[in-house]
Amino acid sequence: MIKPKLTIIAALLVYSSFKATAQQLQADSAIRKQAAKSLFINAGLQYLSDLTYAGRRDQSTVPVLLPTFTLISTKGFFVAGIGYFDVNGDKSAAEGLSITPGYVFSFDKKKEYGGAISFTKYFITDNSPIILSSFNATIDGQLHFNPNNIIKLTLDASYRIGKTGPNDIINDAELSKEVQLTKSGKNNKDGLKIIPTLTLYSGTQSFYRTSVTSNNSVLNIISPGDTTQSQQVRQYTLLALSGSMQVTYVIKTWQISFTPYLIQPYNQFDYVTNKPQNGLYFLFTTGVSVTF
């Protein structure tokens, strides 16, 4: 899901990093004082070549620049903010922001089993070309399982509250594996790593169908979240399959990443032409972040 799920990911990374530091360096009294710090900050800048949602993209979807800022406590509570900047050439503009409070948790000391819950409120301009412009808010929940660090299974559920029209449910199941290619730094935590990931999306999609007369002809139009339309089309179905390969280099508290995606949508139609829109497409993200 190439969208503000980034806030949960950032919170998980910060939470895991300072927990690991506290566990590994308890012998030094000076470090103990540092580990006792109760609040951590993660700031970053992310570029997305095509902002999508659950494998779906609009015809008008554009590349975006996302400044991110996350505050997270040692108890697992966090609040994150994301800005959305359309960087589509001469049409570039600030499109709005989102605020996400949430909670990161684990069921065991090794943190092989855990998850996160969050609520995101969107403040996106109504005439924005980005796909999130029809969103009012989302409620997200995540569980992950990574026994013995063999392979990680992550299950996500998102309840989407639209600005108009009915709400939607999106689910995804993700398999990933973190592979450390090089190790450096005091605790061999720095260096280069890759994370191959396979994600399957399913959920509902709410649209409205209407007949509009233009130049003495009747057109069938489908529009998400448009209450002026007359007939609702709604179903739970398979949405997309995504494959990605995150490449990350860590230098102390800095992290630089690049992630290419190949996404295959399913059951997607252009209701004007009544033809499927299931073509495979490519996008990528790249960014940098720091924790302090």
N, C-alpha and C positions, 0 to 999 in steps of 0.2 A: 504494500500500500504506500504509494509514493505521495505522502501527504504529511500533516502534522503529527503522525505517529512518531516523528523525529523527536518530539518532546519526551516521550516515554523512553526512547532509546538513550537519549542524552542523560536522563535521570538515572537509568540503570547503570550506565557507564560510570557516572560520577559516584554513585552509591557503592558500586562494587570496588572501585579503585581505592576509596578512602577506607573501606572496611578491610581490604586486603593489606593496606599499609599499616593499619592499626594492629592487625594480627601478627604481621611479620616483624615489627620493630618494637615490641613491648619491652625489650631489655634495656633500652637507653632511656634515661629519665627525661632528657631534653626532647626526644622524639615523642615520649608519652604526652608531653604538654601539647605538642603539635597535633598528635592523634586525638587529643581531647577537644579539638575544635569542633563546634557543634553545627556550623553552617558552611557549606561549600558552594562555589559559584562556577558555572560552566558557561562560557560565552563562545559563540561561533558564527561563521558565515558560510552558507550553503548555496550552491548554484544548482538548479534543476533545469535540464534542457527542455522538459515538458512536464508540467504539473498534472498528474493524473489522480484518479480516485478508484481504488479497488480494480485496477486494470482497465478502467474506462477513461477515455479522454474526449473532450469536446473538440469540435471542428475549430473552435476559436481558442483552444488552449495554447498558452504561450510560455516561453521560458521565464523563470522567475529567480530572483535573488532573495534568500531568506536569512536575515540576521536573527540569531537565536540567543536567548538569555535564560538560564535556569538556576534557581536557588534550590538547594536540597539540604535537608537536615540529616544528622546521623541517625535519626529515628525513621528515616525513609520518606518523610513528607517533602513534597516539592511543589514549586510553582514555576511555570515556564511561559515565556512570551516569544512569539514569532511575528516578524514583519514580512509583508508580501510586497515585493517590488517587481512589476512587470518590466522586463528588460528587452522588449520587442522593438528595438530600433527607435524610430521617431515617435512611436506610440508609447514609449516607456513612461511609467507612472507608478506612484505608490497606490496600492490597491486596498490596504488595510492591515489588520493585525488579528492575532488570536491570543487568548490567555488560557492557560491550562494548569489548574491545581490538581494534585494527585498524590498517590501513595505507592511506594515501592516496598515489597515485602518478600521474605524468604521463609521456607518451612524448615530449613536445616542449616547447620553451621557452615557447611561447605558451599551453600548457595547453589546447589544443583537443582533445587525445586523452589519455585517462587513465582512472582508475577507482579502486576501493577494494576491500579485502577485510576481513572482520571476523568475529568469533565473539561471540555473545551468550549469556550464561547468565542464565536467569530464576529469580527467587526469589519466585514468586507463590503465595499461599495456595491450597490445594486446593479450598476451598469458595468461591473468589472468583467473582463474576458476570462478570468481564471475560473476553473471548475468549482471552486469552493464558494463562489458568490451566492449560490442558492442555499447555503447552509446557515442555520441559526446557531446550532450547537451540536456537539456529539458527546455521548457517554461511552467510554471505552474500558474494556477489561481484558487482561492478558494473563495467561498462565504459561510457564515454561518448565520443561523437564530435560535435564542434561545429566543422566546417571553416568558416573565415572568419566565424564567429559568425552564420551564416545561420539554422540551426535545429539544435537539440541532440537527438541520439538517445542514449538511455540503455537499456542492456540489463542486467537484474538476474536473478540466480539465487539461490534460498534453499533450503537443506536443513534441514527442520524435524525436530527430534528431540523426540518426544512423551514425556510422563511414563510413559504406558503405550501398548501397541499399536505398530503399525509407524510408520515415518517417512514424510515427504512431501517432494516437490519442488515449489517454486513458481517460476515465471518471469514476468517482465513486461517489456514493451517500451514505452518512453515517448518521446513527441515533445514538446519544449517550446521556447519562445522567450522570452528575456528582453528586455523593451522598457523602456528608460529614459524615463520621461515628463518628469521634471524633474531638473535637475542643480544641485548646490551643493557647498560645501566646497572645500578646497584643491585637490583634483585632480578635481573634478566627479564624485566617487564617491558623494556623499550625494544624497538626494532620493528621489523617488517612482518606483517601477517596478512593472510587472506581469509575471507569468509564466504565460501560458496553457499548459496541459498536457493531453495526451491519453495515457491509459495503458491497455494491454490486458494482462489477467492470464490465465495458464493454469497448470495444475499438477495434481497428484494430490490426492485427498481420501480419507482412510482412515476408514471407519466400520464398525460391526459391527451385524448384524441378529439379532434374537432373537424368540422368541415368548414372551410373558408372560401367564399366566392371571390375570385380575383380575375378581372378581365373575362367575365362570363364563364369561368371554369371553376371546378370544385377541387380543392387541394386537401389531402389528408395530412394533418400536421401533428407531430408528437413533440411535446415540450416538457422537460422536467420541472415539476413544482409550479406549474402555471394554472391557477385556479379559474382562469377565464375559459379553459377548455371544458368540453362537455362530458367526455367519457373517459373514465380512469382505466388505465392498463397497469396491472400490478401482479407480480409473481415472484416466487423465490426460485432461484435457478443458479446454475454454475456461471460464474462471471468471467474468470480469467485464470491463466497459469503464467507465473512469472519466474524467470531464472535470472540470478544476478551473481556477481563476483566482486565483493567489496575488497579493495586493496587499501591497507592502512599502514601508515608509518607513525610510530609513537616516539616522541623525544621528551622525556620527563613528563611534564604536564600538558604538552602539546600533542595534538593528533591531526594528521593530514590524511585525507581519504579520497578515493575515487571509486565509483561503483557503476559499471555498465549493466543495463537491464535489457533482456529480451522478453516481451510480453505478448502472449497470445490470448486475445479476448474470445469469449464464446457467447452465443445467443444474443448478439448485438445486431440491431437492425436499423436501417434508415427508413423510417416510416413514411417519408415523402415518396421515395422510390420503391419502398417495400422490398429492399434488397439487403442481404446480410452485410455487416461491416466487421468481419472477423479476421482482418489481415494482421499478420505478425508485425510488430513495430519495435523500434529501438529507442532508448533514451539513456541518459546518464546523469549522475550527480557527482559533484566534487565540492570539497569544503575543507575548512580548518577550524579547530576549536581548541580552547585552553581551559584548564581547570585550576582555580586558585581559591 
